[in-house]
């Protein structure tokens, strides 16, 4: 990517750096309780999974995830994988006090703790401050602080990644460098 495009994408992707690791929350959100409401909840100790179904809403401080279904796979007392599915599943979060909220959506949102990976699948979209990134899959690798986006292979009409950066975001980003 060119320097200007990379610099313009940084505000859009900043929300992922360091916030997803703490369940996509502000620093102060870590101290807030996690609240989950749903039409039903099932805990299967043998399978190591808790499932919430029907109008699922997870909140923790500024973080709000909505989904048709949310599952948490666990080993002992530690979460291993969190998967939210819906048409679409959504995530809204304010990464810091001085930034606008991030709005992400996909038919499937996965957080794999062992890989430090957040994956948005199927009609994935991330928006912040008027900038958007969309594609069939958006991965964020936490340790590497890198984002990978991909379209659908073989489908010329939907098969591309799209980035939209409003002119005001280009002007606000320091492009000298």
Steps between C-alpha positions, in 0.01 A plus 500: 500500500610855450605705802189718473263205491675332794492822698134553422413145606672532837213684670257241368709207618625655826205362690642152458845572636495418866127516552391165365737326736281620784177395331493812281458738789632824638763467771230581757264242346716214629381580851134497396287188531408308187124483462334262254130488425343244267184300447682187621833391647649152510819399680646165389783408738598185309527681164662801668256748348245757607244606237267797504224511240234745387543877514840473671646822637840502672613821669812593691544870555500663156504166317172373353476178297168391352444163338247229433736258673811533716713206606795491736727197484704451813764284655480485879405857597665673204320603182662356190282625213207741483273487195210736428275425203207688349368671191715687585666477840614847605762650725505863610778629724672824585875429489597808702339811642628717212392270216167438335345156552593214271212320333579150374266242352519159337291188484764340726738668744766275656757571769757220537693575816780244444583657162432861604276517194177690438326391180196657334346263244238536227398854412762639739506875555683734737418871519635789705492876447349457153773260380403144414673174420288218358553158351403139540759452778690741722764358737685688770809333644549659839867419562607616155257791504416422140176494307422277204187540292381275218213486257317197368707299254334441165216750549586807295203699630580455871854371489690813590603680814371854518649790698324836523686794654323837517708803398483644854674186635777540243549863603505414872766231454863612489621372165858632529709198549 
